[in-house]
Amino acid sequence: MGPIAADLQPAAAKTSAKDGLVELNCTFALAPVPAGQAPDTGNSLLVSTTTAADEAALGRLGLPRLMMAPETVPGLGARAWYSVNTLSGSTEYVLEVVDGLQVTRLSLGVTGSAGRIEDAQQKLIQVAKLP
């Protein structure tokens, strides 16, 4: 992730299950998080893995999720999309990959003061390829 990776904090993880979907979310804050507080998702790397029980459950996800102008990414899983979501005060670089009944979503949220992340798509692809 370049220079911002030096500030990655240990992951805050949580799991949930509902309607044939099991989700594991790991949030890696890009700045220290005071004890008892949740990481700011607008300044974090979020890695989410959703496993569907079947195709019907997978279809209920509505892929790609929460992306502004998603672009198809060839050669990565069965289906993959990338988007840059520009929000007030932050920018999210999002990659979502489908492999069978599993969806991996990587979202790098940075504050407006962080500036543009060069080659963000390629960097997220490299993270997505890690076992």
Backbone atoms as SQL, in Angstrom:
CREATE TABLE atoms (id INTEGER PRIMARY KEY, chain TEXT, resi INTEGER, resn TEXT, atom TEXT, x REAL, y REAL, z REAL);
INSERT INTO atoms VALUES
  (1, 'A', 1, 'MET', 'N', 0.815, -1.197, 0.000),
  (2, 'A', 1, 'MET', 'CA', 0.000, 0.000, 0.000),
  (3, 'A', 1, 'MET', 'C', 0.858, 1.259, 0.000),
  (4, 'A', 2, 'GLY', 'N', 2.146, 1.088, -0.088),
  (5, 'A', 2, 'GLY', 'CA', 3.014, 2.247, -0.113),
  (6, 'A', 2, 'GLY', 'C', 3.264, 2.792, 1.274),
  (7, 'A', 3, 'PRO', 'N', 3.529, 4.102, 1.398),
  (8, 'A', 3, 'PRO', 'CA', 3.895, 4.683, 2.683),
  (9, 'A', 3, 'PRO', 'C', 2.812, 4.542, 3.751),
  (10, 'A', 4, 'ILE', 'N', 1.544, 4.460, 3.359),
  (11, 'A', 4, 'ILE', 'CA', 0.490, 4.365, 4.378),
  (12, 'A', 4, 'ILE', 'C', 0.493, 3.016, 5.078),
  (13, 'A', 5, 'ALA', 'N', 1.082, 1.984, 4.445),
  (14, 'A', 5, 'ALA', 'CA', 1.121, 0.653, 5.051),
  (15, 'A', 5, 'ALA', 'C', 1.945, 0.652, 6.335),
  (16, 'A', 6, 'ALA', 'N', 2.859, 1.575, 6.460),
  (17, 'A', 6, 'ALA', 'CA', 3.682, 1.643, 7.674),
  (18, 'A', 6, 'ALA', 'C', 2.844, 1.939, 8.904),
  (19, 'A', 7, 'ASP', 'N', 1.652, 2.515, 8.718),
  (20, 'A', 7, 'ASP', 'CA', 0.794, 2.885, 9.841),
  (21, 'A', 7, 'ASP', 'C', -0.306, 1.864, 10.135),
  (22, 'A', 8, 'LEU', 'N', -0.333, 0.723, 9.406),
  (23, 'A', 8, 'LEU', 'CA', -1.380, -0.274, 9.632),
  (24, 'A', 8, 'LEU', 'C', -1.345, -0.776, 11.073),
  (25, 'A', 9, 'GLN', 'N', -2.496, -0.808, 11.685),
  (26, 'A', 9, 'GLN', 'CA', -2.655, -1.307, 13.042),
  (27, 'A', 9, 'GLN', 'C', -3.125, -2.762, 12.979),
  (28, 'A', 10, 'PRO', 'N', -3.016, -3.517, 14.068),
  (29, 'A', 10, 'PRO', 'CA', -3.536, -4.891, 14.076),
  (30, 'A', 10, 'PRO', 'C', -5.028, -4.897, 13.748),
  (31, 'A', 11, 'ALA', 'N', -5.481, -6.005, 13.179),
  (32, 'A', 11, 'ALA', 'CA', -6.867, -6.103, 12.724),
  (33, 'A', 11, 'ALA', 'C', -7.858, -6.167, 13.871),
  (34, 'A', 12, 'ALA', 'N', -8.981, -5.498, 13.662),
  (35, 'A', 12, 'ALA', 'CA', -10.162, -5.661, 14.512),
  (36, 'A', 12, 'ALA', 'C', -11.100, -6.530, 13.683),
  (37, 'A', 13, 'ALA', 'N', -11.404, -7.743, 14.173),
  (38, 'A', 13, 'ALA', 'CA', -12.195, -8.689, 13.384),
  (39, 'A', 13, 'ALA', 'C', -13.549, -8.938, 14.012),
  (40, 'A', 14, 'LYS', 'N', -14.532, -9.186, 13.139),
  (41, 'A', 14, 'LYS', 'CA', -15.851, -9.590, 13.612),
  (42, 'A', 14, 'LYS', 'C', -16.490, -10.468, 12.551),
  (43, 'A', 15, 'THR', 'N', -17.340, -11.378, 13.001),
  (44, 'A', 15, 'THR', 'CA', -18.042, -12.266, 12.092),
  (45, 'A', 15, 'THR', 'C', -19.543, -12.119, 12.299),
  (46, 'A', 16, 'SER', 'N', -20.280, -12.462, 11.250),
  (47, 'A', 16, 'SER', 'CA', -21.736, -12.461, 11.335),
  (48, 'A', 16, 'SER', 'C', -22.269, -13.521, 10.380),
  (49, 'A', 17, 'ALA', 'N', -23.469, -13.999, 10.664),
  (50, 'A', 17, 'ALA', 'CA', -24.120, -14.982, 9.803),
  (51, 'A', 17, 'ALA', 'C', -25.603, -14.663, 9.739),
  (52, 'A', 18, 'LYS', 'N', -26.140, -14.670, 8.502),
  (53, 'A', 18, 'LYS', 'CA', -27.562, -14.394, 8.316),
  (54, 'A', 18, 'LYS', 'C', -27.967, -14.810, 6.903),
  (55, 'A', 19, 'ASP', 'N', -29.119, -15.429, 6.798),
  (56, 'A', 19, 'ASP', 'CA', -29.725, -15.762, 5.500),
  (57, 'A', 19, 'ASP', 'C', -28.785, -16.488, 4.547),
  (58, 'A', 20, 'GLY', 'N', -28.024, -17.459, 5.055),
  (59, 'A', 20, 'GLY', 'CA', -27.141, -18.237, 4.200),
  (60, 'A', 20, 'GLY', 'C', -25.845, -17.554, 3.839),
  (61, 'A', 21, 'LEU', 'N', -25.511, -16.467, 4.528),
  (62, 'A', 21, 'LEU', 'CA', -24.266, -15.739, 4.290),
  (63, 'A', 21, 'LEU', 'C', -23.461, -15.663, 5.590),
  (64, 'A', 22, 'VAL', 'N', -22.193, -15.991, 5.504),
  (65, 'A', 22, 'VAL', 'CA', -21.290, -15.854, 6.638),
  (66, 'A', 22, 'VAL', 'C', -20.241, -14.824, 6.240),
  (67, 'A', 23, 'GLU', 'N', -20.067, -13.818, 7.082),
  (68, 'A', 23, 'GLU', 'CA', -19.150, -12.733, 6.744),
  (69, 'A', 23, 'GLU', 'C', -18.101, -12.556, 7.835),
  (70, 'A', 24, 'LEU', 'N', -16.863, -12.431, 7.404),
  (71, 'A', 24, 'LEU', 'CA', -15.744, -12.122, 8.292),
  (72, 'A', 24, 'LEU', 'C', -15.190, -10.778, 7.839),
  (73, 'A', 25, 'ASN', 'N', -15.193, -9.800, 8.733),
  (74, 'A', 25, 'ASN', 'CA', -14.676, -8.460, 8.443),
  (75, 'A', 25, 'ASN', 'C', -13.449, -8.194, 9.303),
  (76, 'A', 26, 'CYS', 'N', -12.367, -7.796, 8.666),
  (77, 'A', 26, 'CYS', 'CA', -11.152, -7.401, 9.375),
  (78, 'A', 26, 'CYS', 'C', -10.851, -5.952, 8.999),
  (79, 'A', 27, 'THR', 'N', -10.754, -5.110, 10.011),
  (80, 'A', 27, 'THR', 'CA', -10.474, -3.699, 9.794),
  (81, 'A', 27, 'THR', 'C', -9.085, -3.388, 10.321),
  (82, 'A', 28, 'PHE', 'N', -8.213, -2.931, 9.430),
  (83, 'A', 28, 'PHE', 'CA', -6.859, -2.551, 9.776),
  (84, 'A', 28, 'PHE', 'C', -6.794, -1.024, 9.764),
  (85, 'A', 29, 'ALA', 'N', -6.833, -0.411, 10.910),
  (86, 'A', 29, 'ALA', 'CA', -6.808, 1.051, 10.989),
  (87, 'A', 29, 'ALA', 'C', -5.471, 1.584, 10.480),
  (88, 'A', 30, 'LEU', 'N', -5.518, 2.764, 9.879),
  (89, 'A', 30, 'LEU', 'CA', -4.303, 3.420, 9.389),
  (90, 'A', 30, 'LEU', 'C', -3.748, 4.419, 10.391),
  (91, 'A', 31, 'ALA', 'N', -4.383, 4.503, 11.545),
  (92, 'A', 31, 'ALA', 'CA', -3.924, 5.382, 12.620),
  (93, 'A', 31, 'ALA', 'C', -4.264, 4.691, 13.938),
  (94, 'A', 32, 'PRO', 'N', -3.508, 4.968, 14.980),
  (95, 'A', 32, 'PRO', 'CA', -3.822, 4.341, 16.270),
  (96, 'A', 32, 'PRO', 'C', -5.266, 4.602, 16.691),
  (97, 'A', 33, 'VAL', 'N', -5.887, 3.584, 17.304),
  (98, 'A', 33, 'VAL', 'CA', -7.272, 3.665, 17.751),
  (99, 'A', 33, 'VAL', 'C', -7.276, 3.638, 19.280),
  (100, 'A', 34, 'PRO', 'N', -7.860, 4.655, 19.915),
  (101, 'A', 34, 'PRO', 'CA', -7.912, 4.659, 21.379),
  (102, 'A', 34, 'PRO', 'C', -8.650, 3.422, 21.904),
  (103, 'A', 35, 'ALA', 'N', -8.237, 2.940, 23.049),
  (104, 'A', 35, 'ALA', 'CA', -8.849, 1.760, 23.671),
  (105, 'A', 35, 'ALA', 'C', -10.356, 1.957, 23.801),
  (106, 'A', 36, 'GLY', 'N', -11.101, 0.923, 23.433),
  (107, 'A', 36, 'GLY', 'CA', -12.550, 0.950, 23.547),
  (108, 'A', 36, 'GLY', 'C', -13.268, 1.575, 22.376),
  (109, 'A', 37, 'GLN', 'N', -12.532, 2.086, 21.405),
  (110, 'A', 37, 'GLN', 'CA', -13.160, 2.709, 20.241),
  (111, 'A', 37, 'GLN', 'C', -12.976, 1.825, 19.010),
  (112, 'A', 38, 'ALA', 'N', -13.911, 1.920, 18.077),
  (113, 'A', 38, 'ALA', 'CA', -13.827, 1.192, 16.816),
  (114, 'A', 38, 'ALA', 'C', -12.965, 1.986, 15.833),
  (115, 'A', 39, 'PRO', 'N', -12.272, 1.289, 14.947),
  (116, 'A', 39, 'PRO', 'CA', -11.487, 1.988, 13.924),
  (117, 'A', 39, 'PRO', 'C', -12.380, 2.826, 13.021),
  (118, 'A', 40, 'ASP', 'N', -11.841, 3.923, 12.536),
  (119, 'A', 40, 'ASP', 'CA', -12.529, 4.785, 11.582),
  (120, 'A', 40, 'ASP', 'C', -12.436, 4.127, 10.208),
  (121, 'A', 41, 'THR', 'N', -13.562, 3.687, 9.652),
  (122, 'A', 41, 'THR', 'CA', -13.533, 3.011, 8.354),
  (123, 'A', 41, 'THR', 'C', -13.106, 3.931, 7.219),
  (124, 'A', 42, 'GLY', 'N', -13.165, 5.236, 7.435),
  (125, 'A', 42, 'GLY', 'CA', -12.707, 6.197, 6.434),
  (126, 'A', 42, 'GLY', 'C', -11.203, 6.382, 6.440),
  (127, 'A', 43, 'ASN', 'N', -10.514, 5.667, 7.336),
  (128, 'A', 43, 'ASN', 'CA', -9.061, 5.740, 7.427),
  (129, 'A', 43, 'ASN', 'C', -8.527, 4.353, 7.786),
  (130, 'A', 44, 'SER', 'N', -8.937, 3.356, 6.963),
  (131, 'A', 44, 'SER', 'CA', -8.612, 1.959, 7.251),
  (132, 'A', 44, 'SER', 'C', -8.563, 1.133, 5.976),
  (133, 'A', 45, 'LEU', 'N', -7.955, -0.033, 6.109),
  (134, 'A', 45, 'LEU', 'CA', -8.051, -1.069, 5.094),
  (135, 'A', 45, 'LEU', 'C', -9.027, -2.099, 5.641),
  (136, 'A', 46, 'LEU', 'N', -10.129, -2.316, 4.929),
  (137, 'A', 46, 'LEU', 'CA', -11.116, -3.313, 5.333),
  (138, 'A', 46, 'LEU', 'C', -11.001, -4.498, 4.390),
  (139, 'A', 47, 'VAL', 'N', -10.894, -5.684, 4.981),
  (140, 'A', 47, 'VAL', 'CA', -10.866, -6.915, 4.202),
  (141, 'A', 47, 'VAL', 'C', -12.056, -7.735, 4.678),
  (142, 'A', 48, 'SER', 'N', -12.969, -7.994, 3.762),
  (143, 'A', 48, 'SER', 'CA', -14.205, -8.703, 4.088),
  (144, 'A', 48, 'SER', 'C', -14.304, -9.941, 3.219),
  (145, 'A', 49, 'THR', 'N', -14.622, -11.070, 3.850),
  (146, 'A', 49, 'THR', 'CA', -14.861, -12.307, 3.116),
  (147, 'A', 49, 'THR', 'C', -16.264, -12.766, 3.430),
  (148, 'A', 50, 'THR', 'N', -17.071, -12.899, 2.388),
  (149, 'A', 50, 'THR', 'CA', -18.448, -13.363, 2.530),
  (150, 'A', 50, 'THR', 'C', -18.561, -14.711, 1.833),
  (151, 'A', 51, 'THR', 'N', -19.058, -15.706, 2.559),
  (152, 'A', 51, 'THR', 'CA', -19.258, -17.032, 1.996),
  (153, 'A', 51, 'THR', 'C', -20.750, -17.313, 1.946),
  (154, 'A', 52, 'ALA', 'N', -21.243, -17.633, 0.757),
  (155, 'A', 52, 'ALA', 'CA', -22.663, -17.911, 0.554),
  (156, 'A', 52, 'ALA', 'C', -22.899, -19.413, 0.617),
  (157, 'A', 53, 'ALA', 'N', -24.045, -19.799, 1.174),
  (158, 'A', 53, 'ALA', 'CA', -24.405, -21.213, 1.264),
  (159, 'A', 53, 'ALA', 'C', -24.727, -21.793, -0.112),
  (160, 'A', 54, 'ASP', 'N', -25.237, -20.943, -1.014),
  (161, 'A', 54, 'ASP', 'CA', -25.625, -21.405, -2.349),
  (162, 'A', 54, 'ASP', 'C', -25.720, -20.202, -3.286),
  (163, 'A', 55, 'GLU', 'N', -26.025, -20.466, -4.554),
  (164, 'A', 55, 'GLU', 'CA', -26.114, -19.400, -5.563),
  (165, 'A', 55, 'GLU', 'C', -27.206, -18.380, -5.226),
  (166, 'A', 56, 'ALA', 'N', -28.318, -18.840, -4.641),
  (167, 'A', 56, 'ALA', 'CA', -29.404, -17.917, -4.284),
  (168, 'A', 56, 'ALA', 'C', -28.922, -16.902, -3.245),
  (169, 'A', 57, 'ALA', 'N', -28.197, -17.381, -2.241),
  (170, 'A', 57, 'ALA', 'CA', -27.661, -16.473, -1.218),
  (171, 'A', 57, 'ALA', 'C', -26.652, -15.516, -1.837),
  (172, 'A', 58, 'LEU', 'N', -25.819, -16.023, -2.734),
  (173, 'A', 58, 'LEU', 'CA', -24.842, -15.172, -3.418),
  (174, 'A', 58, 'LEU', 'C', -25.551, -14.087, -4.213),
  (175, 'A', 59, 'GLY', 'N', -26.635, -14.442, -4.888),
  (176, 'A', 59, 'GLY', 'CA', -27.399, -13.476, -5.673),
  (177, 'A', 59, 'GLY', 'C', -27.996, -12.360, -4.837),
  (178, 'A', 60, 'ARG', 'N', -28.318, -12.647, -3.577),
  (179, 'A', 60, 'ARG', 'CA', -28.898, -11.624, -2.696),
  (180, 'A', 60, 'ARG', 'C', -27.894, -10.541, -2.302),
  (181, 'A', 61, 'LEU', 'N', -26.616, -10.779, -2.538),
  (182, 'A', 61, 'LEU', 'CA', -25.609, -9.757, -2.206),
  (183, 'A', 61, 'LEU', 'C', -25.721, -8.528, -3.102),
  (184, 'A', 62, 'GLY', 'N', -26.221, -8.706, -4.325),
  (185, 'A', 62, 'GLY', 'CA', -26.330, -7.566, -5.238),
  (186, 'A', 62, 'GLY', 'C', -24.976, -7.052, -5.681),
  (187, 'A', 63, 'LEU', 'N', -24.155, -7.940, -6.215),
  (188, 'A', 63, 'LEU', 'CA', -22.795, -7.586, -6.615),
  (189, 'A', 63, 'LEU', 'C', -22.777, -6.761, -7.891),
  (190, 'A', 64, 'PRO', 'N', -21.858, -5.870, -8.049),
  (191, 'A', 64, 'PRO', 'CA', -20.921, -5.381, -7.046),
  (192, 'A', 64, 'PRO', 'C', -21.622, -4.471, -6.040),
  (193, 'A', 65, 'ARG', 'N', -21.119, -4.463, -4.812),
  (194, 'A', 65, 'ARG', 'CA', -21.764, -3.715, -3.731),
  (195, 'A', 65, 'ARG', 'C', -21.112, -2.344, -3.518),
  (196, 'A', 66, 'LEU', 'N', -21.961, -1.356, -3.300),
  (197, 'A', 66, 'LEU', 'CA', -21.538, -0.017, -2.879),
  (198, 'A', 66, 'LEU', 'C', -20.317, 0.509, -3.627),
  (199, 'A', 67, 'MET', 'N', -20.444, 0.570, -4.944),
  (200, 'A', 67, 'MET', 'CA', -19.359, 1.096, -5.770),
  (201, 'A', 67, 'MET', 'C', -19.886, 2.176, -6.695),
  (202, 'A', 68, 'MET', 'N', -19.123, 3.251, -6.819),
  (203, 'A', 68, 'MET', 'CA', -19.420, 4.302, -7.783),
  (204, 'A', 68, 'MET', 'C', -18.706, 3.929, -9.083),
  (205, 'A', 69, 'ALA', 'N', -19.447, 3.733, -10.144),
  (206, 'A', 69, 'ALA', 'CA', -18.883, 3.419, -11.465),
  (207, 'A', 69, 'ALA', 'C', -17.902, 2.246, -11.425),
  (208, 'A', 70, 'PRO', 'N', -18.365, 1.049, -11.007),
  (209, 'A', 70, 'PRO', 'CA', -17.458, -0.103, -10.965),
  (210, 'A', 70, 'PRO', 'C', -16.977, -0.501, -12.357),
  (211, 'A', 71, 'GLU', 'N', -15.713, -0.892, -12.427),
  (212, 'A', 71, 'GLU', 'CA', -15.106, -1.368, -13.667),
  (213, 'A', 71, 'GLU', 'C', -14.782, -2.842, -13.484),
  (214, 'A', 72, 'THR', 'N', -15.013, -3.647, -14.507),
  (215, 'A', 72, 'THR', 'CA', -14.676, -5.060, -14.465),
  (216, 'A', 72, 'THR', 'C', -13.159, -5.218, -14.471),
  (217, 'A', 73, 'VAL', 'N', -12.669, -6.134, -13.641),
  (218, 'A', 73, 'VAL', 'CA', -11.240, -6.434, -13.583),
  (219, 'A', 73, 'VAL', 'C', -11.053, -7.853, -14.129),
  (220, 'A', 74, 'PRO', 'N', -10.463, -7.995, -15.317),
  (221, 'A', 74, 'PRO', 'CA', -10.285, -9.333, -15.891),
  (222, 'A', 74, 'PRO', 'C', -9.147, -10.093, -15.208),
  (223, 'A', 75, 'GLY', 'N', -9.253, -11.433, -15.251),
  (224, 'A', 75, 'GLY', 'CA', -8.163, -12.281, -14.780),
  (225, 'A', 75, 'GLY', 'C', -8.042, -12.421, -13.284),
  (226, 'A', 76, 'LEU', 'N', -9.090, -12.073, -12.548),
  (227, 'A', 76, 'LEU', 'CA', -9.030, -12.155, -11.090),
  (228, 'A', 76, 'LEU', 'C', -10.314, -12.803, -10.594),
  (229, 'A', 77, 'GLY', 'N', -10.275, -14.087, -10.295),
  (230, 'A', 77, 'GLY', 'CA', -11.476, -14.788, -9.856),
  (231, 'A', 77, 'GLY', 'C', -12.466, -14.940, -10.999),
  (232, 'A', 78, 'ALA', 'N', -13.662, -15.441, -10.665),
  (233, 'A', 78, 'ALA', 'CA', -14.705, -15.620, -11.681),
  (234, 'A', 78, 'ALA', 'C', -15.236, -14.279, -12.163),
  (235, 'A', 79, 'ARG', 'N', -15.410, -13.350, -11.234),
  (236, 'A', 79, 'ARG', 'CA', -15.840, -11.976, -11.537),
  (237, 'A', 79, 'ARG', 'C', -15.130, -11.043, -10.560),
  (238, 'A', 80, 'ALA', 'N', -14.777, -9.868, -11.028),
  (239, 'A', 80, 'ALA', 'CA', -14.120, -8.892, -10.155),
  (240, 'A', 80, 'ALA', 'C', -14.414, -7.483, -10.646),
  (241, 'A', 81, 'TRP', 'N', -14.504, -6.559, -9.687),
  (242, 'A', 81, 'TRP', 'CA', -14.766, -5.148, -9.994),
  (243, 'A', 81, 'TRP', 'C', -13.856, -4.269, -9.141),
  (244, 'A', 82, 'TYR', 'N', -13.587, -3.072, -9.685),
  (245, 'A', 82, 'TYR', 'CA', -12.792, -2.064, -8.974),
  (246, 'A', 82, 'TYR', 'C', -13.502, -0.724, -9.118),
  (247, 'A', 83, 'SER', 'N', -13.418, 0.076, -8.079),
  (248, 'A', 83, 'SER', 'CA', -14.034, 1.401, -8.121),
  (249, 'A', 83, 'SER', 'C', -13.287, 2.337, -7.178),
  (250, 'A', 84, 'VAL', 'N', -13.303, 3.603, -7.511),
  (251, 'A', 84, 'VAL', 'CA', -12.832, 4.645, -6.602),
  (252, 'A', 84, 'VAL', 'C', -14.071, 5.425, -6.186),
  (253, 'A', 85, 'ASN', 'N', -14.395, 5.373, -4.908),
  (254, 'A', 85, 'ASN', 'CA', -15.553, 6.080, -4.370),
  (255, 'A', 85, 'ASN', 'C', -15.060, 7.361, -3.702),
  (256, 'A', 86, 'THR', 'N', -15.439, 8.482, -4.275),
  (257, 'A', 86, 'THR', 'CA', -15.051, 9.769, -3.712),
  (258, 'A', 86, 'THR', 'C', -16.177, 10.248, -2.809),
  (259, 'A', 87, 'LEU', 'N', -15.857, 10.409, -1.541),
  (260, 'A', 87, 'LEU', 'CA', -16.829, 10.813, -0.535),
  (261, 'A', 87, 'LEU', 'C', -16.417, 12.173, 0.027),
  (262, 'A', 88, 'SER', 'N', -17.281, 12.771, 0.824),
  (263, 'A', 88, 'SER', 'CA', -16.900, 14.038, 1.441),
  (264, 'A', 88, 'SER', 'C', -15.881, 13.749, 2.544),
  (265, 'A', 89, 'GLY', 'N', -14.678, 14.229, 2.375),
  (266, 'A', 89, 'GLY', 'CA', -13.640, 14.066, 3.387),
  (267, 'A', 89, 'GLY', 'C', -12.804, 12.811, 3.260),
  (268, 'A', 90, 'SER', 'N', -13.160, 11.876, 2.370),
  (269, 'A', 90, 'SER', 'CA', -12.352, 10.663, 2.217),
  (270, 'A', 90, 'SER', 'C', -12.541, 10.067, 0.823),
  (271, 'A', 91, 'THR', 'N', -11.656, 9.146, 0.496),
  (272, 'A', 91, 'THR', 'CA', -11.718, 8.408, -0.754),
  (273, 'A', 91, 'THR', 'C', -11.575, 6.930, -0.431),
  (274, 'A', 92, 'GLU', 'N', -12.408, 6.101, -1.092),
  (275, 'A', 92, 'GLU', 'CA', -12.320, 4.650, -0.930),
  (276, 'A', 92, 'GLU', 'C', -11.891, 4.030, -2.253),
  (277, 'A', 93, 'TYR', 'N', -10.888, 3.158, -2.176),
  (278, 'A', 93, 'TYR', 'CA', -10.456, 2.365, -3.313),
  (279, 'A', 93, 'TYR', 'C', -10.977, 0.959, -3.029),
  (280, 'A', 94, 'VAL', 'N', -11.850, 0.430, -3.897),
  (281, 'A', 94, 'VAL', 'CA', -12.568, -0.803, -3.598),
  (282, 'A', 94, 'VAL', 'C', -12.338, -1.853, -4.676),
  (283, 'A', 95, 'LEU', 'N', -12.024, -3.069, -4.240),
  (284, 'A', 95, 'LEU', 'CA', -11.891, -4.219, -5.122),
  (285, 'A', 95, 'LEU', 'C', -12.765, -5.324, -4.559),
  (286, 'A', 96, 'GLU', 'N', -13.625, -5.905, -5.408),
  (287, 'A', 96, 'GLU', 'CA', -14.495, -6.995, -4.982),
  (288, 'A', 96, 'GLU', 'C', -14.303, -8.152, -5.960),
  (289, 'A', 97, 'VAL', 'N', -14.023, -9.353, -5.397),
  (290, 'A', 97, 'VAL', 'CA', -13.693, -10.519, -6.209),
  (291, 'A', 97, 'VAL', 'C', -14.585, -11.689, -5.822),
  (292, 'A', 98, 'VAL', 'N', -15.170, -12.340, -6.830),
  (293, 'A', 98, 'VAL', 'CA', -16.007, -13.525, -6.613),
  (294, 'A', 98, 'VAL', 'C', -15.222, -14.745, -7.056),
  (295, 'A', 99, 'ASP', 'N', -15.149, -15.738, -6.173),
  (296, 'A', 99, 'ASP', 'CA', -14.508, -17.009, -6.484),
  (297, 'A', 99, 'ASP', 'C', -15.421, -18.110, -5.957),
  (298, 'A', 100, 'GLY', 'N', -16.186, -18.717, -6.845),
  (299, 'A', 100, 'GLY', 'CA', -17.169, -19.711, -6.430),
  (300, 'A', 100, 'GLY', 'C', -18.263, -19.050, -5.615),
  (301, 'A', 101, 'LEU', 'N', -18.479, -19.522, -4.393),
  (302, 'A', 101, 'LEU', 'CA', -19.497, -18.948, -3.505),
  (303, 'A', 101, 'LEU', 'C', -18.879, -17.995, -2.483),
  (304, 'A', 102, 'GLN', 'N', -17.633, -17.588, -2.717),
  (305, 'A', 102, 'GLN', 'CA', -16.955, -16.682, -1.789),
  (306, 'A', 102, 'GLN', 'C', -16.669, -15.347, -2.466),
  (307, 'A', 103, 'VAL', 'N', -16.928, -14.270, -1.727),
  (308, 'A', 103, 'VAL', 'CA', -16.670, -12.918, -2.219),
  (309, 'A', 103, 'VAL', 'C', -15.676, -12.260, -1.269),
  (310, 'A', 104, 'THR', 'N', -14.591, -11.756, -1.832),
  (311, 'A', 104, 'THR', 'CA', -13.608, -11.015, -1.048),
  (312, 'A', 104, 'THR', 'C', -13.691, -9.561, -1.469),
  (313, 'A', 105, 'ARG', 'N', -13.834, -8.692, -0.483),
  (314, 'A', 105, 'ARG', 'CA', -13.928, -7.250, -0.745),
  (315, 'A', 105, 'ARG', 'C', -12.820, -6.555, 0.031),
  (316, 'A', 106, 'LEU', 'N', -12.028, -5.777, -0.681),
  (317, 'A', 106, 'LEU', 'CA', -10.987, -4.966, -0.065),
  (318, 'A', 106, 'LEU', 'C', -11.354, -3.511, -0.290),
  (319, 'A', 107, 'SER', 'N', -11.338, -2.755, 0.772),
  (320, 'A', 107, 'SER', 'CA', -11.681, -1.340, 0.690),
  (321, 'A', 107, 'SER', 'C', -10.639, -0.545, 1.462),
  (322, 'A', 108, 'LEU', 'N', -9.893, 0.284, 0.744),
  (323, 'A', 108, 'LEU', 'CA', -8.903, 1.149, 1.368),
  (324, 'A', 108, 'LEU', 'C', -9.509, 2.537, 1.457),
  (325, 'A', 109, 'GLY', 'N', -9.839, 2.952, 2.667),
  (326, 'A', 109, 'GLY', 'CA', -10.403, 4.272, 2.892),
  (327, 'A', 109, 'GLY', 'C', -9.339, 5.193, 3.447),
  (328, 'A', 110, 'VAL', 'N', -9.132, 6.323, 2.793),
  (329, 'A', 110, 'VAL', 'CA', -8.132, 7.290, 3.263),
  (330, 'A', 110, 'VAL', 'C', -8.769, 8.670, 3.366),
  (331, 'A', 111, 'THR', 'N', -8.256, 9.450, 4.273),
  (332, 'A', 111, 'THR', 'CA', -8.763, 10.808, 4.464),
  (333, 'A', 111, 'THR', 'C', -8.388, 11.671, 3.270),
  (334, 'A', 112, 'GLY', 'N', -9.115, 12.744, 3.097),
  (335, 'A', 112, 'GLY', 'CA', -8.849, 13.668, 2.003),
  (336, 'A', 112, 'GLY', 'C', -7.444, 14.231, 2.035),
  (337, 'A', 113, 'SER', 'N', -6.864, 14.363, 3.215),
  (338, 'A', 113, 'SER', 'CA', -5.515, 14.919, 3.340),
  (339, 'A', 113, 'SER', 'C', -4.429, 13.925, 2.924),
  (340, 'A', 114, 'ALA', 'N', -4.793, 12.635, 2.758),
  (341, 'A', 114, 'ALA', 'CA', -3.803, 11.619, 2.385),
  (342, 'A', 114, 'ALA', 'C', -3.359, 11.746, 0.938),
  (343, 'A', 115, 'GLY', 'N', -4.153, 12.410, 0.110),
  (344, 'A', 115, 'GLY', 'CA', -3.811, 12.525, -1.302),
  (345, 'A', 115, 'GLY', 'C', -4.154, 11.253, -2.053),
  (346, 'A', 116, 'ARG', 'N', -3.907, 11.270, -3.328),
  (347, 'A', 116, 'ARG', 'CA', -4.228, 10.125, -4.193),
  (348, 'A', 116, 'ARG', 'C', -3.249, 8.985, -3.948),
  (349, 'A', 117, 'ILE', 'N', -3.758, 7.756, -3.897),
  (350, 'A', 117, 'ILE', 'CA', -2.916, 6.571, -3.755),
  (351, 'A', 117, 'ILE', 'C', -2.563, 6.092, -5.163),
  (352, 'A', 118, 'GLU', 'N', -1.299, 6.111, -5.497),
  (353, 'A', 118, 'GLU', 'CA', -0.850, 5.692, -6.826),
  (354, 'A', 118, 'GLU', 'C', -0.983, 4.181, -6.968),
  (355, 'A', 119, 'ASP', 'N', -1.451, 3.727, -8.121),
  (356, 'A', 119, 'ASP', 'CA', -1.585, 2.304, -8.445),
  (357, 'A', 119, 'ASP', 'C', -2.404, 1.543, -7.411),
  (358, 'A', 120, 'ALA', 'N', -3.445, 2.171, -6.862),
  (359, 'A', 120, 'ALA', 'CA', -4.260, 1.549, -5.814),
  (360, 'A', 120, 'ALA', 'C', -4.878, 0.241, -6.299),
  (361, 'A', 121, 'GLN', 'N', -5.361, 0.203, -7.537),
  (362, 'A', 121, 'GLN', 'CA', -5.979, -1.017, -8.046),
  (363, 'A', 121, 'GLN', 'C', -4.982, -2.172, -8.010),
  (364, 'A', 122, 'GLN', 'N', -3.793, -1.963, -8.514),
  (365, 'A', 122, 'GLN', 'CA', -2.787, -3.030, -8.537),
  (366, 'A', 122, 'GLN', 'C', -2.381, -3.447, -7.129),
  (367, 'A', 123, 'LYS', 'N', -2.295, -2.499, -6.233),
  (368, 'A', 123, 'LYS', 'CA', -1.941, -2.819, -4.848),
  (369, 'A', 123, 'LYS', 'C', -3.035, -3.658, -4.183),
  (370, 'A', 124, 'LEU', 'N', -4.290, -3.325, -4.420),
  (371, 'A', 124, 'LEU', 'CA', -5.391, -4.123, -3.859),
  (372, 'A', 124, 'LEU', 'C', -5.424, -5.506, -4.500),
  (373, 'A', 125, 'ILE', 'N', -5.130, -5.608, -5.780),
  (374, 'A', 125, 'ILE', 'CA', -5.088, -6.904, -6.439),
  (375, 'A', 125, 'ILE', 'C', -4.019, -7.775, -5.796),
  (376, 'A', 126, 'GLN', 'N', -2.861, -7.205, -5.506),
  (377, 'A', 126, 'GLN', 'CA', -1.795, -7.983, -4.863),
  (378, 'A', 126, 'GLN', 'C', -2.230, -8.475, -3.484),
  (379, 'A', 127, 'VAL', 'N', -2.915, -7.637, -2.724),
  (380, 'A', 127, 'VAL', 'CA', -3.416, -8.056, -1.408),
  (381, 'A', 127, 'VAL', 'C', -4.453, -9.165, -1.577),
  (382, 'A', 128, 'ALA', 'N', -5.321, -9.046, -2.586),
  (383, 'A', 128, 'ALA', 'CA', -6.365, -10.050, -2.828),
  (384, 'A', 128, 'ALA', 'C', -5.770, -11.404, -3.187),
  (385, 'A', 129, 'LYS', 'N', -4.610, -11.422, -3.797),
  (386, 'A', 129, 'LYS', 'CA', -3.980, -12.678, -4.201),
  (387, 'A', 129, 'LYS', 'C', -3.261, -13.388, -3.061),
  (388, 'A', 130, 'LEU', 'N', -3.102, -12.728, -1.916),
  (389, 'A', 130, 'LEU', 'CA', -2.436, -13.376, -0.779),
  (390, 'A', 130, 'LEU', 'C', -3.292, -14.517, -0.268),
  (391, 'A', 131, 'PRO', 'N', -2.654, -15.653, 0.096),
  (392, 'A', 131, 'PRO', 'CA', -3.463, -16.776, 0.603),
  (393, 'A', 131, 'PRO', 'C', -4.065, -16.498, 1.949);
